Amino acid sequence: MKKRLPIGRSDFKSLIDDNMYFVDKSMLIKEVIESGDVLLITRPRRFGKTLSQSMMKYFFDITQNNEYLFKDLKIYKEKNIIEKHLNKHPVIYITFKDLKSNNLKKMHALLTMELSRLYLKHKYVLEVLDNEEKIIYDKIMGREALDADYENSIRSLSEYMERYYGKKVIILIDEYDTPIQQAYLHGYYDEIISLIGNLFGMALKDNVYLEKAVLTGITRVSKESIFTGVNNLEVSTVLNELFNDKYGLTKEEVEETLKYYELEYEENEVIDWYNGYNFGGVEIYNPFSIVTLAKNKGKIGPYWMNTSGNYLIRKLIKEGTVNIKDSIEKLLNGENIESKINETMVYGDLYLNSNESIWTLFLFSGYLKWIKETKEGYRRYTLAIPNKEVRMFYEDTVLLMLEEGNIQLDNILINLINGHIEEFKEDFQKMTMNTLSYFDVSGEEPERFYHGLILGMSVGLKEKYIIKSNRETGLGRADVILIPKDKTDKGIIIEFKKFYKNEKILLNSAQNGLKQINEKKYEEEIKSYGINDIIKISIAFDKKEVEIVSNLDKEVELTEIEKVAKNMLKKGLDKNMISELTGLSITEIVNLYK
């Protein structure tokens, strides 16, 4: 038995040499050979991209004899491919997966260092270079070249290697988009994109020394000139069938792996936690999680989510617009969302909180799955959370967001569900005063706060309540319905109202919200579950000011209005004016004298 599992191991040769467990994906080599000249393969992190690139490097590399590595694999049965391609091609292999930096200067240094290493590895080509070529080659090795020389370095090396071997070159570039994502995160996106774009553009566009190129990454970056003019580009994403079973694990491969390690497991539990991905119509499991599950003897856990690489996704959830948070809430409640998905990712659009770009990134990064194309030809898809592991990430992100914003929901929610309305009001008003500024990212304080609160409810009350909401954009209409799973508990309706000047005072807005709950009979949905004990809450916002009324303090509502009116009467205001300001009738105002 192969006792060792390849967790964190991405070098194919060392994996085979050390007799580690390997799910045979070698037929990818055949599919690559039979596909286009330039291939871009995008998959989520830790789904086998680097290992597959490493496997192809050892298969094609003309400088090595690696036949023994492939003798027990499926590809070895393809005799024609073995004869023509096994260690028969010059190979340029470079990985960008470790190019991570929070500033442009260091990223530039890391990139030139990687290119320097590449040139050092192939310095044997100096034998076929003229003096001028040797000078530039030496400068790149010594990290003293001009940016133009670095930008042309991969193309130049392919020319030199073709000259040396008399054969065209295979270029393998792993995690090509890592420096691009880093640049976006840390604010030097525009500065780095030109260098990266020219580097790839020159290597791939009209390169007569190129036999084939395979690039892997998480996204297909567009509108940054990286693939402009690369007419022979063929793209494999999670949306199409090309290589759809070659990254991640199929159901059969999962069963084979767990059986190999003689693990007893609950199939539905493994499915719920790690399945759910749809790669070009094939059902796919998360490979990192399955391998870690096997290592931990079948113990379920959020293995993939506990690895690095979540920062950008968390940032986009935290800073997302009202519409983004609304969609996150729906996803947490087990609902689907719908969005156009553009296979060409535009990182610049993330600054604009573009729904399309954000959901595209979430899908390609593995935080969403696509269920079906809702409008064929329009690239609109139904999207959902793929499994429990990813759902846990969303829930943890929401809780972290609330924690960072100092929003303590526990006591507030306990007071609410227990019907302690006065305590609920007091705690809620304190919370809004202390935390609204945290959500003031785009000047929409109440909306940001509101959605943070509802997301928190979706996470904090999910075990005891079915949570439903029905909103228009902003706070003009915002119904939240909490349906208890235990019929002895109280149902709860919350209506959020934004203050408008024509309502004169904030209390009127709150009262209008309660009136809306009653007039539109929102309680009927809760009653349909056999629950008749219902708390109705209306919360009105005006920046950091809050008014709350409920069906449990009806008399207090009237008394508060009367107090406002009485204060106006004491100041000598005309009864008609008081009526206009408070919404009370003249008769009600007259009764205040009694």
C-alpha positions in Angstrom: 0.0 0.0 0.0 1.1 3.5 -0.8 1.0 4.9 2.7 1.9 8.5 1.9 -0.5 11.0 0.5 0.7 13.9 -1.7 -0.6 16.7 0.5 1.2 19.9 -0.6 3.4 17.9 -3.0 3.3 19.4 -6.6 6.4 17.9 -8.1 5.3 14.9 -10.2 8.7 13.1 -10.2 9.2 13.2 -6.5 5.7 12.0 -6.0 6.3 8.9 -8.1 9.8 8.3 -6.8 8.6 8.4 -3.3 5.8 5.9 -4.1 3.0 8.3 -3.1 -0.6 7.9 -3.9 -1.4 9.4 -7.4 -4.8 9.7 -9.1 -3.9 8.9 -12.7 -4.6 12.0 -14.7 -2.0 11.2 -17.3 -4.4 11.1 -20.2 -4.4 14.9 -19.9 -1.1 14.7 -21.9 -2.9 13.1 -24.9 -5.7 15.7 -24.8 -3.2 18.5 -24.7 -1.3 17.1 -27.7 -4.5 16.8 -29.6 -5.7 20.3 -28.7 -4.8 23.8 -29.9 -1.3 25.4 -30.1 -1.9 27.7 -27.1 -4.0 26.4 -24.2 -5.2 28.3 -21.2 -6.6 26.2 -18.4 -8.3 27.9 -15.5 -9.3 26.0 -12.3 -9.6 26.9 -8.6 -6.5 26.8 -6.4 -5.3 23.4 -5.2 -7.2 21.5 -7.9 -4.1 20.0 -9.4 -2.9 22.6 -11.9 0.8 22.7 -10.7 1.0 19.0 -10.4 -0.3 18.5 -14.0 2.1 21.1 -15.4 4.9 19.3 -13.6 3.8 16.0 -15.1 3.8 17.4 -18.6 7.3 18.9 -18.0 8.7 15.5 -17.1 6.9 13.9 -20.0 8.1 16.2 -22.8 11.5 17.4 -21.5 14.2 16.4 -24.1 17.0 16.7 -21.5 15.7 13.8 -19.4 14.8 10.1 -19.7 11.7 9.7 -17.6 10.1 6.7 -19.2 10.0 4.9 -15.8 7.8 7.6 -14.3 5.0 6.8 -16.8 5.1 3.0 -17.2 2.3 2.3 -14.8 0.1 5.2 -16.0 -2.7 5.2 -18.6 -0.7 7.3 -21.1 1.9 4.6 -21.5 -0.6 2.5 -23.3 -0.7 5.2 -26.0 2.3 3.8 -27.9 2.2 6.3 -30.7 2.3 9.2 -28.3 5.1 7.6 -26.3 7.2 7.1 -29.4 6.7 10.6 -30.8 6.6 12.8 -27.6 8.1 11.1 -24.5 11.2 13.2 -23.7 11.3 14.5 -27.3 10.7 18.2 -26.9 12.6 21.2 -25.6 10.6 22.6 -22.7 10.5 26.0 -21.0 8.8 25.6 -17.6 8.2 28.5 -15.3 5.9 28.9 -12.3 4.5 32.2 -11.0 2.7 30.7 -8.0 5.2 32.1 -5.5 5.2 35.7 -7.0 3.4 37.4 -4.1 4.2 40.9 -2.9 2.5 43.9 -1.5 4.5 46.4 -3.5 5.6 46.9 -7.1 9.4 47.0 -6.5 9.5 43.6 -4.8 7.2 42.1 -7.4 9.5 43.3 -10.1 12.4 41.8 -8.3 10.6 38.5 -7.8 9.7 38.3 -11.5 13.2 39.2 -12.8 14.6 36.6 -10.3 12.3 33.9 -11.8 13.4 34.8 -15.3 17.0 34.8 -14.2 16.7 31.3 -12.8 15.1 30.2 -16.1 18.0 31.5 -18.1 20.6 30.0 -15.7 18.9 26.6 -16.1 19.2 26.8 -19.9 22.6 28.5 -20.2 23.9 25.7 -22.4 22.2 27.6 -25.3 25.1 30.2 -25.0 26.9 27.8 -27.4 24.7 28.9 -30.3 24.4 32.6 -29.5 26.3 35.5 -31.1 28.0 38.1 -29.0 25.2 40.6 -28.8 22.7 37.8 -27.8 25.2 36.6 -25.2 25.5 40.1 -23.6 21.7 40.3 -23.1 21.5 36.7 -21.9 24.2 37.4 -19.3 22.3 40.5 -18.2 19.1 38.6 -17.7 21.0 35.9 -15.7 22.6 38.7 -13.6 19.3 40.6 -13.2 20.7 43.7 -14.9 18.7 43.7 -18.1 16.2 46.3 -19.3 12.5 45.8 -18.9 12.2 45.3 -22.7 14.7 42.5 -22.5 12.8 40.8 -19.7 9.5 41.2 -21.7 11.1 39.4 -24.6 13.0 36.9 -22.5 10.7 33.8 -22.9 10.3 34.3 -26.7 14.1 34.8 -27.0 14.8 31.7 -25.0 12.4 29.7 -27.2 14.3 30.9 -30.3 17.7 29.9 -28.7 16.4 26.5 -27.7 15.0 25.8 -31.1 18.3 26.8 -32.6 20.2 24.5 -30.2 17.9 21.4 -30.5 16.5 21.9 -34.0 13.0 21.4 -32.6 10.2 23.7 -31.7 9.7 24.4 -28.0 6.9 23.6 -25.6 6.2 26.4 -23.1 4.6 25.6 -19.7 3.6 28.5 -17.5 2.0 27.7 -14.1 -0.3 30.0 -12.2 0.3 32.8 -14.7 -2.2 35.2 -13.0 -0.8 35.2 -9.5 1.2 38.4 -9.9 -1.8 40.1 -11.5 -4.1 39.2 -8.6 -1.4 40.4 -6.2 -1.1 43.7 -8.0 -4.8 44.2 -7.8 -4.9 43.5 -4.1 -2.1 45.8 -3.3 -2.7 48.7 -5.6 0.0 48.5 -8.3 -2.2 46.8 -10.9 -1.7 49.2 -13.8 2.0 49.3 -13.3 2.6 45.5 -13.5 0.1 44.6 -16.2 2.1 46.1 -19.0 5.2 44.0 -18.1 3.3 40.8 -17.6 1.2 41.4 -20.7 4.2 42.0 -22.9 6.0 39.0 -21.5 3.2 36.6 -22.4 2.2 38.4 -25.5 5.6 38.1 -27.1 6.0 34.5 -26.0 2.6 33.4 -27.5 1.7 35.7 -30.4 3.1 34.6 -33.8 6.1 32.8 -32.1 7.5 30.6 -34.9 9.6 28.7 -32.4 6.6 27.6 -30.5 5.3 24.0 -30.7 2.7 24.3 -28.0 2.1 26.4 -24.9 0.0 25.5 -21.8 -0.8 28.1 -19.2 -2.7 27.5 -16.0 -4.3 30.0 -13.6 -7.5 30.7 -11.8 -8.9 33.3 -14.2 -8.6 34.3 -17.8 -7.4 37.9 -17.7 -8.8 40.1 -20.4 -8.5 43.6 -21.7 -5.0 43.9 -20.5 -3.3 42.9 -23.7 -2.0 39.6 -22.3 -3.8 37.5 -25.0 -4.5 40.2 -27.5 -3.6 38.9 -30.9 -3.1 35.3 -29.8 -5.4 33.9 -32.4 -4.6 30.3 -31.7 -5.7 30.4 -28.1 -7.9 27.6 -26.8 -9.4 28.1 -23.3 -10.6 25.5 -20.8 -12.7 26.9 -17.9 -15.2 25.3 -15.5 -17.9 26.2 -18.0 -16.7 24.1 -21.0 -16.0 20.4 -21.7 -12.3 20.7 -22.6 -10.3 18.8 -19.9 -13.4 18.7 -17.7 -12.4 15.6 -15.8 -8.7 16.2 -15.6 -8.6 18.6 -12.6 -10.3 17.7 -9.3 -11.6 14.2 -8.6 -14.6 12.5 -10.2 -17.0 10.4 -8.1 -15.3 7.2 -9.2 -11.9 8.5 -8.3 -13.1 9.5 -4.8 -14.5 6.1 -4.2 -11.3 4.4 -5.5 -9.2 6.6 -3.2 -11.2 6.1 0.0 -11.5 2.3 -0.8 -7.7 2.1 -1.3 -7.2 3.4 2.2 -9.9 1.1 3.6 -11.8 4.0 5.0 -15.4 3.6 6.3 -17.3 6.8 5.4 -20.8 8.1 5.0 -21.1 8.7 1.3 -23.8 11.5 1.7 -21.6 13.3 4.2 -18.6 13.3 1.8 -20.8 14.5 -1.0 -22.3 17.3 1.1 -18.9 18.5 2.2 -16.7 18.2 -0.8 -18.7 17.6 -3.9 -20.8 20.1 -5.8 -18.4 21.4 -8.5 -19.5 21.4 -12.1 -16.6 21.3 -14.5 -18.1 21.3 -18.0 -20.9 19.0 -17.0 -18.8 16.6 -15.0 -19.5 16.3 -11.2 -16.2 17.1 -9.4 -15.0 16.8 -5.8 -12.4 19.0 -4.2 -9.1 17.0 -4.5 -7.2 18.7 -1.7 -10.0 18.0 0.8 -10.5 14.4 -0.3 -6.7 13.6 0.0 -6.7 15.4 3.4 -9.8 13.4 4.5 -8.0 10.2 3.6 -4.9 11.3 5.6 -7.1 12.1 8.6 -8.7 8.6 8.4 -12.1 9.9 7.3 -12.5 12.8 9.7 -14.7 15.5 8.1 -13.3 19.0 8.2 -13.1 22.3 6.2 -9.6 21.4 4.8 -9.6 23.5 1.6 -11.1 26.5 3.3 -8.4 26.5 6.0 -5.6 27.0 3.4 -4.5 30.4 2.2 -5.9 32.3 -0.8 -9.2 33.6 0.6 -8.3 37.2 1.2 -9.6 38.7 -2.0 -12.9 36.9 -1.7 -13.3 38.0 1.9 -12.5 41.6 0.9 -15.1 41.6 -1.9 -17.8 40.3 0.5 -17.0 42.8 3.2 -16.8 45.8 0.8 -19.6 44.6 -1.5 -22.6 46.7 -2.5 -26.1 46.2 -1.1 -26.8 44.0 -4.1 -23.7 41.8 -3.5 -24.7 41.4 0.2 -28.2 40.7 -0.8 -27.0 37.8 -3.0 -24.7 36.5 -0.3 -27.7 36.4 2.0 -29.7 34.4 -0.6 -26.8 32.0 -1.0 -26.6 31.5 2.7 -30.3 30.7 2.9 -29.8 27.9 0.3 -31.2 29.9 -2.6 -29.6 30.3 -6.1 -28.6 33.5 -7.7 -28.4 34.3 -11.4 -25.7 36.3 -13.2 -23.9 36.8 -16.5 -20.5 35.1 -16.4 -17.8 36.5 -18.6 -15.0 34.0 -19.2 -12.6 36.9 -19.6 -11.9 38.3 -16.2 -11.5 42.1 -15.9 -9.9 42.8 -12.5 -10.3 46.5 -13.0 -14.1 46.0 -12.8 -13.8 44.7 -9.3 -13.0 48.2 -8.2 -16.5 49.2 -9.5 -18.2 46.4 -7.5 -19.3 44.9 -10.9 -21.7 42.1 -10.1 -20.7 40.2 -13.3 -17.0 40.4 -12.5 -17.4 39.5 -8.8 -19.5 36.4 -9.5 -17.2 35.4 -12.3 -14.3 35.5 -9.9 -16.2 33.6 -7.3 -17.2 30.9 -9.8 -13.7 30.4 -11.3 -12.1 30.5 -7.8 -14.4 27.7 -6.5 -16.6 29.7 -4.2 -19.7 29.1 -6.4 -20.8 26.4 -8.8 -22.9 26.8 -11.9 -26.0 24.7 -12.2 -27.3 25.6 -15.7 -27.1 28.2 -18.4 -30.3 30.1 -17.9 -30.2 32.0 -21.2 -28.3 30.1 -23.8 -26.0 32.3 -25.8 -26.2 35.1 -23.3 -23.8 33.5 -20.8 -26.2 33.8 -17.9 -26.0 31.1 -15.3 -27.8 29.9 -12.2 -25.2 29.9 -9.4 -25.1 28.3 -5.9 -22.7 27.5 -3.0 -21.1 24.1 -4.0 -20.9 22.3 -0.6 -20.8 22.6 3.2 -17.1 23.3 3.2 -17.6 26.5 1.1 -20.8 27.4 3.0 -18.7 27.4 6.2 -16.3 29.9 4.6 -19.2 32.3 3.8 -20.6 32.0 7.4 -17.1 32.5 8.9 -16.6 35.5 6.7 -19.9 37.1 7.7 -19.1 36.5 11.4 -15.6 37.9 11.0 -17.1 41.0 9.2 -19.5 41.6 12.1 -16.8 41.0 14.7 -14.5 43.5 13.0 -17.4 46.0 12.9 -18.0 45.4 16.6 -21.5 44.1 15.9 -22.5 41.9 18.8 -25.7 40.2 17.7 -26.1 37.5 20.3 -27.7 39.4 23.1 -29.8 41.5 20.7 -31.2 38.5 19.0 -31.9 36.7 22.3 -33.9 39.7 23.5 -35.8 39.8 20.2 -36.8 36.2 20.0 -37.8 36.2 23.7 -40.0 39.2 23.1 -38.0 41.6 25.4 -38.7 44.5 23.1 -37.5 47.4 25.3 -34.1 45.6 25.9 -33.9 44.9 22.2 -34.6 48.6 21.3 -31.9 49.8 23.8 -29.3 47.4 22.6 -30.1 47.9 18.9 -29.8 51.7 19.2 -26.5 51.4 21.0 -25.2 49.1 18.3 -26.1 51.4 15.5 -24.4 54.4 17.2 -21.2 52.4 17.7 -20.9 50.5 14.4 -22.5 52.3 11.4 -19.3 54.1 10.5 -17.6 50.8 10.0 -19.9 50.1 7.1 -19.6 53.6 5.5 -17.6 52.4 2.5 -19.7 54.2 -0.2 -21.8 56.6 1.8 -24.7 54.1 2.2 -24.5 53.7 6.0 -27.9 52.4 6.8 -28.0 50.0 3.8 -24.6 48.6 4.6 -25.5 48.2 8.3 -28.8 46.6 7.4 -27.3 44.0 5.2 -24.6 43.2 7.7 -27.3 42.7 10.3 -29.3 40.4 8.0 -26.3 38.4 7.0 -25.5 38.0 10.7 -29.1 36.8 11.3 -28.8 34.3 8.4 -25.7 32.8 10.1 -26.7 33.2 13.8 -30.3 32.0 13.6 -30.1 29.4 10.9 -30.4 26.4 13.3 -33.7 27.7 14.8 -35.3 29.8 12.1 -36.1 29.8 8.5 -35.0 33.3 7.3 -36.7 35.0 4.4 -36.4 38.5 3.1 -38.0 40.4 0.3 -36.4 43.7 -0.6 -36.1 46.4 -3.1 -32.8 48.2 -3.5 -31.9 50.2 -0.4 -34.2 50.5 2.6 -37.4 51.7 1.0 -38.9 48.3 1.5 -37.2 45.6 3.5 -39.2 42.8 5.0 -37.4 40.1 7.1 -39.4 37.1 8.2 -38.1 34.7 10.8 -40.1 31.5 10.9 -39.3 29.3 13.9 -38.6 25.6 13.3 -40.1 24.9 16.7 -43.7 25.9 16.6 -43.8 26.9 20.2 -41.4 29.8 19.5 -42.5 33.2 18.3 -42.4 34.2 14.6 -40.8 37.5 13.9 -41.3 40.1 11.2 -38.9 43.0 10.8 -39.5 46.0 8.6 -36.7 48.4 7.9 -37.6 51.9 6.8 -35.5 54.7 5.5 -36.5 58.1 6.7 -38.0 60.5 4.1 -38.5 64.2 4.8 -42.2 64.1 3.9 -42.7 61.9 7.0 -41.7 64.9 9.1 -40.2 62.9 12.1 -38.5 59.6 12.3 -41.2 58.1 14.5 -43.6 58.5 11.7 -41.4 56.4 9.5 -41.3 53.6 12.1 -45.0 53.7 12.5 -45.5 53.6 8.7 -43.4 50.4 8.7 -45.6 48.8 11.3 -48.6 49.9 9.4 -47.2 48.3 6.2 -46.6 45.0 8.0 -50.3 44.9 9.0 -51.8 46.2 5.7 -49.8 43.8 3.6 -50.4 40.9 5.9 -46.9 39.7 6.1 -47.8 37.5 9.0 -49.7 35.2 6.7 -46.6 33.4 5.6 -45.6 32.6 9.2 -49.2 31.5 10.0 -49.0 29.1 7.1 -46.5 27.2 9.2 -49.0 26.9 12.1 -47.5 29.7 14.1 -49.8 32.5 15.4 -47.6 34.1 18.1 -45.9 36.8 16.0 -43.7 39.8 17.0 -43.8 42.7 14.5 -40.9 45.1 14.5 -40.5 48.3 12.5 -37.0 49.9 12.5 -36.6 53.4 11.0 -33.2 54.9 10.1 -32.0 58.4 9.6 -28.2 58.1 9.4 -27.3 57.1 13.0 -30.7 57.9 14.5 -33.0 54.9 15.0 -36.7 54.6 16.0 -38.2 51.2 16.8 -41.9 50.4 17.2 -43.6 47.0 17.6 -47.0 45.4 18.0 -46.1 44.7 21.6 -45.8 48.4 22.6 -48.8 49.8 20.8 -49.8 52.1 23.7 -46.3 53.4 24.0 -46.4 54.4 20.3 -49.4 56.6 20.9 -48.0 58.0 24.1 -44.7 58.9 22.3 -46.6 60.7 19.6 -48.7 62.5 22.1 -45.6 63.6 24.0 -44.2 65.1 20.8 -47.5 66.9 20.1 -47.8 68.1 23.7 -44.3 69.6 23.5 -45.3 71.4 20.4 -48.5 72.7 22.1 -46.5 74.0 25.0 -44.4 75.9 22.5 -47.6 77.5 21.2 -47.6 75.9 17.7 -50.8 75.9 15.8 -52.9 72.7 15.9 -53.0 72.4 12.1 -49.2 72.6 12.0 -48.9 70.0 14.8 -51.2 67.7 12.8 -49.1 68.1 9.7 -45.9 67.4 11.6 -47.0 64.5 13.7 -49.6 62.9 11.5 -52.2 63.1 14.3 -55.7 64.3 13.5 -57.0 67.6 14.9 -59.4 65.6 17.1 -56.5 63.6 18.6 -54.6 66.8 19.2 -57.7 68.4 20.8 -58.0 65.3 23.1 -54.5 66.1 24.4 -56.1 69.0 26.3 -58.3 66.6 28.2 
